[in-house]
């Protein structure tokens, strides 16, 4: 019997996906490993490997079904919160499996409309969250800017994605500060 028709295999698969989602939301993409998912789901590591031979396959399946944990619930003042969110993103993208999934997702989106839709929804969510946070900062007098939603996320997230995935580099706090400074005149 294949896992698609075997009820036990289907239950195991759902338990593993649920465990992986909890790890993703609680600790970020770097926590979604075969070993951690197996421990969390109460299955053997070989079971996880049987369903997802490569870590990026597992992470892609999990990311497609989970709410993005980044840039949620902005805090004031916005600037330090934004710095923490960008730092978290940079640190997660510095994990080779996460960088691999990000690149695989974008490459696959060229040929696969379903993956393109998932990518577009993720980008839309991130852009909307960043824009809402910066609008809060504008309303509170923290920053003066008139940059639109898509440009804000491109200016803040784009260089981090490029630096971590394309250049395989670590992102410094100084770079994050320069990115934040690039979107407007911050006060205080």
N, C-alpha and C positions, 0 to 999 in steps of 0.2 A: 504494500500500500504506500502511496506517496503521502507526503505530509499534508497535501491539500485535501485528502479524503480520510486520513487517519485522525480520529478525534483527539487521541492523545498527543500526536505531533502538532495538531492545530493548537491545543491548549498550551503545550510547551512553547510554541512559537509566540503566542500571545503573551505568555508570562515573561518571555525574554524581551519582547518589545516593550512591555509595560515597565520592566526593570530598567531597560535602557532609557526610556523616557524620563523616569524618575532621576536617573543619574544625570541625564542631559540638563534637566531643569534645575536640579539641586546643585550640581557641581560643574556643569559645562561640558562641551564636547570631548575634552581630553579625558573625562572619566568614563566614557563609553568604550570600554575595551572588552574583549572576549572574556577575560578572567573576571572582571568586575560584574559584567552582565550575568555570567554563570553563577557567581556567588549570590547576587541579588535575587535571581530568579529561582535559585535552588535546583539548578541543573548542572550537569557536567560541562566542562569547557568544550569537549568534543561535540556536544549537542549544538552549542552556539556556532562552532566552526562548520558543522554540517549544513546549517541554514545560511550562514554568511561566511564563506571561506576567507574573505578579505575584510579587514576592519572598516574600510571605507564603505563597503556595501551595507554593513550593519548601521553605520552612522547615517548614511543617506536615507535608509528606510526609517530610522528613528526621527531624523530631522524633518522628514516630510510629514510626520504625524504629530509633532509636538509644537507647542507655542514657543516662539523665540523668546529666550530669557533676557536678551539684551535690550537696553534702552527702554525698559518698562518702568513705570512709576517714577517719573522724575522728581528729584528733591531740589529744594532751594537751600542755599544758592545753587544755581544750575551748573556753573562752571566746574566745581570740584566733582559733582555727580557725573557730568559729561566726561571728565578726565578718567574717572574710575571705570565708566562703561567702555570707553575706547581702550583703556589699559587691559580690561578683561578680554575684549575682542582680540586685541593684539596678542595677548598671552595664549588664548585658545588657538588662534591661527598659527602660532609658532609650533604647535604640536604637528608633526609630520602627517599623521593620519587625518587630522582636521583639514590641514592645507590640501591634502590629496583629495578629500571629499569636495572641498570648495572648488578646486580646479576641475574635477570630474563632473560635478554638477553643472558648471558653466559650459564645459565642452559638450556634455550630453544634451544640453538645452538647444544646441544648434540643430540637432536632428530629431529630438524627441519633444513633441508638443506638450506632453504631460509634465515632463521635467521642466520645460520652459515656463509653464504655468506656475509650478511650485517655486521656481527661482523668482519669477516676477512678483508673486505674492510676498515672498520673503523680503525682496527689495522694497516693495511698497510699504510693508509694515515697518521696516527699519526707517525709511524716509519719513513716514508719517510720525513716528515716535520722536525722531530727532527734531523734526520741525516743530512739533508741539512743545518739546522741552525748550527750544530756543525762543519760541513765541512767549513762553512763560518768563524766560529771562528778559525778553524785551519789555513785557508788561511790568516786570518788577524793577526796571531801570538798570539791570545788570549789564546789558549789552545793547548797542545800537547796530542794527543790521536790517537789510531788506532783501536778503538772499532767499530765494524760493526753496521749496522742499527738496526737489531732485538735486539741485546744486549743493545744498547743505550736506546731504548725505555723500555726494560725490567728493566734496572737499574734505570731509572728515573721515569717512570710511574708505574711500578709494585708495588713498596713499597707504593706508595700513594694510589693506588687502594686497596691493601691489608689492609692498615691501616684504611682507611675510610669505606670500605664496610664490611670487615671481622671482624675488631675490633671495629667498630663504634666509631673511635677516630678522634680527630681533628689533623691535621698535622701542626707541628710548622715550623716557618721559619728556625729554626736551622736544622731540618731534611731535608728540601728542600736544604739548603746550603750543607749539608753533601752528599746528593744524587748527586748534581752537581759536588762537589769535587771528587766524586768517579769515574767519567768518564775520568778524565785526570788531567794534571798539568796546572792549570789556571794561567795566568800571569796578573799582574796589579791589 
